[in-house]
Amino acid sequence: MPDGGSWGYVPPTESERRAWQQAVDQMLKGSCHPALPAELAPHYERRWLGGDTGVCVLLETLDADGDGLVDRGWGTLAVARRPVREVHIHIAHPLFDIDTEHQGAAVFQATGGRTFLMAGAERNANYRASACQRDYWEADVAHDVGNFFHAAVEVLAPELEERDGVVIQLHGLGAQWCWGIDVFATWGGPWAPRVGSRLSLLADALARLRPNWRVRVTGQFPLCLFNGGSNVQGRLLNGVGPADVCSQAAAGPGERFMHVEQKLAFRETEAWVRAIEEVWPKRSPRPPRRVIRPGSLPESVR
């Protein structure tokens, strides 16, 4: 994907963004048909990976100039048809938040989660200010709404309510920040989690599994200011209207969005998988649908 300073990120047009949302909606409804809207077809492929949970992935593939990078930097979405946990693992800052892209994919696969969503470019790929939040660059999907990452969360939001799902957005925390803390988890704002909430339970599970980790949530000491309050996906899932997420903070937690900061040595897979498995007990997967090879897919799969 386009790295920092590459100017390789191409902001999508509104019609491309709508086409992406159409494709996302199809996948959430069970389709993995390879045919895509005309706006996406030159750049993307939709592939059926299968597996126990029935994973379909929408990924950017076009490298027309042969430079080893995709040409737009728009991102990747994987959807499990038969998830065993209503957990959504999202990576907003791949490359910049070192190893979170690998950690997130591994956690999604191991826990049998519902979606894996990853931005398609490093957050500083283009040195042009975001039209949403001017203190950030335009490729930073956590602070801009004109991208495919945020567009996918807009489509996903109703399902989170319907199926009691939670997005866990994994980030990296620099060693110089939040002294005395290794992992800091919040609801995407300055609110201390209620006792027994999934955020509290997840933090407790991590601390028990890794006694040497200094795991904290909002309201605990030492304090950390990186609570995700300006994150536009967090604002959306915490009840701010889509038209206001750039400028308006959420009034309280909707408990559909977890913002996690991790220092480098703590971006592992095993502890996170075990903690998530404790907090979200395994559920029976939904009955599988018969899938035929692309080209002869039945209407129920399309």
CORPEPE-V376577 format. One record per residue. N is the residue number from 1. PSI is psi in whole degrees, 0 to 359 (999 if undefined). D_CENTER is the distance of its C-alpha to the mean C-alpha in Angstrom with 1 decimal. Layout:
((N;PSI;D_CENTER) (N;PSI;D_CENTER))
This chain:
((1;160;16.3) (2;130;18.2) (3;178;18.7) (4;135;19.6) (5;8;22.8) (6;342;22.9) (7;31;22.8) (8;356;21.0) (9;131;18.3) (10;106;19.7) (11;133;18.5) (12;153;18.5) (13;168;21.3) (14;323;21.0) (15;324;22.3) (16;321;19.7) (17;319;16.9) (18;322;18.7) (19;320;19.2) (20;316;15.5) (21;325;15.0) (22;315;18.0) (23;320;16.6) (24;315;13.4) (25;320;15.8) (26;316;18.0) (27;320;15.6) (28;334;14.7) (29;1;18.5) (30;357;19.1) (31;141;20.1) (32;31;19.7) (33;137;22.6) (34;339;22.6) (35;135;24.0) (36;159;21.8) (37;150;22.6) (38;327;25.0) (39;335;22.8) (40;332;20.2) (41;322;22.8) (42;336;24.0) (43;337;20.7) (44;158;18.6) (45;146;19.3) (46;121;18.1) (47;140;19.0) (48;113;19.8) (49;339;19.1) (50;230;20.4) (51;179;20.7) (52;326;21.2) (53;359;18.2) (54;71;18.7) (55;132;15.7) (56;136;15.6) (57;139;13.7) (58;113;13.8) (59;144;14.3) (60;133;16.2) (61;340;19.5) (62;127;22.2) (63;73;23.9) (64;330;27.0) (65;0;28.5) (66;28;28.1) (67;6;26.7) (68;5;24.2) (69;146;21.2) (70;155;19.5) (71;347;21.2) (72;327;18.6) (73;43;15.4) (74;334;13.3) (75;178;10.4) (76;141;9.6) (77;131;8.6) (78;137;10.1) (79;129;11.5) (80;126;13.9) (81;326;17.0) (82;61;18.4) (83;151;15.8) (84;354;17.7) (85;139;15.2) (86;61;13.2) (87;137;10.3) (88;118;6.6) (89;115;4.9) (90;137;1.6) (91;106;4.4) (92;335;6.1) (93;59;9.5) (94;155;10.5) (95;305;14.3) (96;311;14.9) (97;87;13.2) (98;131;15.3) (99;356;14.3) (100;331;10.7) (101;321;9.9) (102;318;12.6) (103;312;11.9) (104;316;8.4) (105;319;10.0) (106;318;13.0) (107;317;11.8) (108;311;10.2) (109;314;13.5) (110;329;15.8) (111;352;14.7) (112;41;14.8) (113;176;11.5) (114;310;10.9) (115;152;7.8) (116;122;5.9) (117;131;4.1) (118;134;5.6) (119;158;7.9) (120;3;11.5) (121;154;13.6) (122;145;14.3) (123;335;14.1) (124;27;17.9) (125;318;18.6) (126;133;20.8) (127;62;23.0) (128;130;23.1) (129;144;22.1) (130;140;19.4) (131;348;21.2) (132;304;19.0) (133;107;19.4) (134;347;22.2) (135;359;21.6) (136;161;18.6) (137;161;18.6) (138;337;17.5) (139;357;15.0) (140;96;13.0) (141;340;10.2) (142;350;9.8) (143;23;13.4) (144;146;14.2) (145;353;14.0) (146;27;15.7) (147;172;13.0) (148;328;11.3) (149;306;7.7) (150;323;9.2) (151;323;11.4) (152;320;9.2) (153;325;8.1) (154;319;11.9) (155;323;12.8) (156;333;10.7) (157;313;12.2) (158;325;15.6) (159;325;14.6) (160;318;13.0) (161;316;16.5) (162;321;18.4) (163;12;17.1) (164;45;16.4) (165;161;12.7) (166;132;10.4) (167;129;6.8) (168;109;6.9) (169;112;5.3) (170;129;7.7) (171;170;10.1) (172;144;13.6) (173;123;16.7) (174;149;19.9) (175;335;23.0) (176;354;24.9) (177;153;22.9) (178;62;23.2) (179;137;26.2) (180;7;26.6) (181;136;23.0) (182;321;20.9) (183;129;17.8) (184;118;17.1) (185;136;15.0) (186;172;15.2) (187;12;14.4) (188;34;13.5) (189;183;17.2) (190;37;20.7) (191;128;21.3) (192;132;22.5) (193;145;21.1) (194;151;23.7) (195;132;25.3) (196;354;24.1) (197;161;20.6) (198;332;17.7) (199;314;16.7) (200;317;20.3) (201;321;20.6) (202;315;17.6) (203;318;19.1) (204;320;22.5) (205;318;21.5) (206;315;20.1) (207;325;23.3) (208;320;25.5) (209;328;24.1) (210;81;24.3) (211;339;27.2) (212;356;27.3) (213;138;23.8) (214;92;24.0) (215;129;21.2) (216;155;21.3) (217;171;19.9) (218;136;20.9) (219;349;24.7) (220;159;25.5) (221;149;27.5) (222;161;27.2) (223;151;25.2) (224;135;22.1) (225;352;21.2) (226;70;17.6) (227;2;16.4) (228;17;13.7) (229;335;16.2) (230;359;15.8) (231;123;12.1) (232;331;12.2) (233;320;9.2) (234;317;10.8) (235;315;14.1) (236;311;13.4) (237;349;12.4) (238;17;15.3) (239;2;17.7) (240;139;18.3) (241;148;19.4) (242;327;17.5) (243;350;20.4) (244;359;20.5) (245;338;17.0) (246;328;18.2) (247;345;21.2) (248;127;21.2) (249;154;19.9) (250;149;19.1) (251;338;22.2) (252;172;20.7) (253;134;17.9) (254;352;16.8) (255;32;15.4) (256;0;12.2) (257;123;10.0) (258;131;10.3) (259;120;10.2) (260;124;11.4) (261;135;13.7) (262;132;15.4) (263;161;18.4) (264;316;18.7) (265;353;20.8) (266;11;18.5) (267;60;15.4) (268;177;16.8) (269;313;15.8) (270;310;18.8) (271;320;18.9) (272;318;15.3) (273;312;15.9) (274;321;19.2) (275;316;18.2) (276;320;15.5) (277;327;18.3) (278;318;20.7) (279;325;18.8) (280;88;17.7) (281;149;20.9) (282;133;20.8) (283;161;21.6) (284;129;23.5) (285;152;21.5) (286;151;22.4) (287;135;25.4) (288;150;24.7) (289;145;25.6) (290;131;28.0) (291;128;26.5) (292;153;28.9) (293;147;28.5) (294;140;27.3) (295;334;30.3) (296;40;31.6) (297;135;28.7) (298;162;30.0) (299;326;29.1) (300;337;27.1) (301;333;24.6) (302;999;24.6))
